């Protein structure tokens, strides 16, 4: 909508832009559908409901953040954070680190709180190794950080050349686990990326992405204010555990569908007349995965 509005404004300001010229150019419009058209016209079977047992709800002062976890690529981290959420480990802690355009990091800054069910440090899951290649929906573009990039079951991923190592990429809204220098030291201190940070790929375990509420992470305080709690976390819960309190449900685009493949191509070259330069290129972090709230 912003681009269209910009184009209309340009027509008003620039000489020679008239309704007659727009009409004459209409027959030459590309047959490629726009991203918004692809998403809005997708049939019901293109949308897949997210399992609420793999969704975390993080309650922040600015609002609720819903995170979809990825047990396929990082089962140990998904299992551990569910245990931490179910024992109430994060209740009363805070998002203690906010670096503009980088990450918002939460957990126990003191390092003194001891979990009763989950663990403070678990084996790193920087990538998943499989005996045979995992089939992904590829971007088919040169990437500076991986041999292959694409999408797998609703998540942005990358792979090595033979497709036998697969990992989630650090795009905006990535949910990952911080660690110290020791590879297996992460377990409780999660972070959300505020912008793409691909150089972190395979250096930490990425195990989810924000489904809804990214704006609440972005609106957190940058620095502490004297006399006020700094970005307190009211609670973190597994969504399936609070069904009576919160009946939220989400669907995401099937990233293996033909509609999503068309969406990738449409992101490469936007069909709108407004675009005068079309690079025929996109990257894995520029193709956001459509998400809808059901309830």
C-alpha angles and dihedrals in degrees: 000000000000092000093049091048090050090051092052091049090051089053090056094048102041123073118240096030106126141154089251092059092048091052093050093051094050097087090056095057115126118259089224109113120235119250091249092052092049091051098043094047097044114125121244093257091063090065117077123198116236116235106246090213085070096049125092123202113208114193112211131172089255096049144285125316118202116204126192111215124215111220092170096067101026110021095159094055093045091051093047097049091048089055090049092049093048093051091048094243094152097045108118095008122110149222093259101174125056120170114181113249089358122069145324109218126196141181135072109343092183093057089216102105112100121209119229098202107011128056133248092217129026136168113289117250100195091153140358118242117207132183091232129032118275111232112233134177098254131219091209094211135116111269125191095212105043143021091238136016132185143106136302125186094335099318133104108243145171133210143193120251098277095043094238095114116057131177140167117257127233100249124151110297096023114156112215144155122255119218141180122241091292111089095222097044098098120097115118110021107087127182138195119214114233093196134005112297102177094162087072092061112125090006094089134019114266111197110162149001137231112264096182138355102048088141089064092057090048092051097055119120114273096208133016120269116217112254095015130096110251112240096319120203108224093193146323117220139174103246095226089057094060100043093135092052099037121026095180116148131179139197127200133196115270100248092202093056126107089240091060092047088053089048090057091052092047090053089055095057116015109215095214116118089231092076114085096169117053113179097188088228141105136162135226094261094051095061104075116200110242112242130186131191114227097187 
